[in-house]
Amino acid sequence: MATQSQDIVGVPLIPASIAANVASPVAYGQWSQIHEDLAWLRREMPLGVAKVEDHDPFWVVTKHADIQEIGRQPDLFRNTRVRKVLLNQETDRMLSAPRPEDSPSAVNALVSMDAPEHGIFRRLTFADFAPKGIKGLDDQIRAIAREGIAQMIAHGENCEFVEDVALRYPLRVILELLGLPRTDEDRMLRMTQEFFSPQDPDFSDSAAEKTGRAMSYDAAIALKDFFDALTESRRANPTGDVASIIANSTINGEPISHWDAASYYITILTAGHDTTSSSTAGAVWALAERPDVFAAVKNDRRLIPGLVDEAIRWTSPVIHFMRTATQDYILRGQKIRAGDWLFLSYPSANRDEDIFEAPFEFRPDRKPNSHLAFGYGAHVCLGQHLAKMEMRIFFEEFFEHVASLELRGSPTRTISRFVGGVKELPIRYRIAG
């Protein structure tokens, strides 16, 4: 295989300003300009190479069909551990260097793994997150949703929806699945925000924005210490929760290592609530700006499942994953060489004009809605059914109690190029009499 750091030559080069935005956490915090750039790429250069200072060159994959083609071939386009997300060269060298076994310098998450390891680890909890596995959680989740709505009502007619409701609701569901108490809520929330958004000064005071890390490994170390204790507790006293399943699982006939168990917990905890809270807040933001859409769903609750899928497409909380080609391959007429690095742009795929009619319109009645916000292929999100169930139940309760909705100020987005979403959402509403 060619070296990972090879240059990519003889290919269409993306204009420098657009390439810089594709790699910029700030651009995704601003949102509108990056969508203009991605639309230009889909139209003029759907598969081109970005050259960004201090980064290895990488292909930018903007089209829905191309991301599906890559996703169908995980042996040809691999995660290769640390290079699953966009890193600058310094961070890439640091994370790729030899390190002690179980080192927390890189989370050994499902999204980092390739076959056969990925399938082995995914099967540990697949049944628990499959539709049959979550079927009995309806009442438990509805109680948590009603608690969130009650907190809205307690704020009167105004609240900051992200902080007051959206962040806490899915986190509390995940804490219950892991068997963790509410006293851990603030700590888990704070570490998740730092883990996913180290380049946002509101969530981290580290130098991560200078190192080009997509995730905070300081937060990973803190989470590892917390979850090592959880592994020991669940091995000594299994309680039947998801944490007990992980702690007592075996990999190739041997007990799962502490770091592999901690990595699994970190994945479920962070990805299991952050993306759901972002999509929930994204739906409320869209509804607050569109009173006609709010009224349509309020009057016909059968639109709620469609609202959920449209909110997930619209928000696209996972911004990208990277893949590395294992052999030469022709994609959209371009020769991808073995060792080339590919940036899969999910916000772009989810607004692809070839797939979605009027992609910049928010339509809860959109059918079909074949978004790629949960990924595609072998690495499709393990928790997608739980996330959609949580959002469906929340909006069933939301529309039962909220009579009208509008913005009370200017929303803001997280500064992140990996996992992003709504950071602040001030709203005004009237509670149904």
Secondary structure, DSSP 4 states (H G I P E B T S, - for coil): ---TT----SSPBPPHHHHHHHT-HHHHHH-HHHHHHHHHHHHH-SEEEE--TTS--EEEE--HHHHHHHHT-TTTEE--GGGGS---HHHHHHHHS---TT-TTS---GGG--TTHHHHHHHHHHHHHSHHHHGGGHHHHHHHHHHHHHHHHHTTTEEEHIIIIITHHHHHHHHHHHT--GGGHHHHHHHHHHHH-TT-TTT--SSHHHHT-SS-HHHHHHHHHHHHHHHHHHHHS--SSHHHHHHT-EETTEEPPHHHHHHHHHHHHHHHHHHHHHHHHHHHHHHHH-HHHHHHHHH-GGGHHHHHHHHHHHH--B-EEEEEESS-EEETTEEEPTT-EEEEEHHHHTT-TTTSSSTTS--TT-SS----TT--GGGS-TTHHHHHHHHHHHHHHHHHHEEEEEESS--EE---SSB--EEE-EEEEEE--
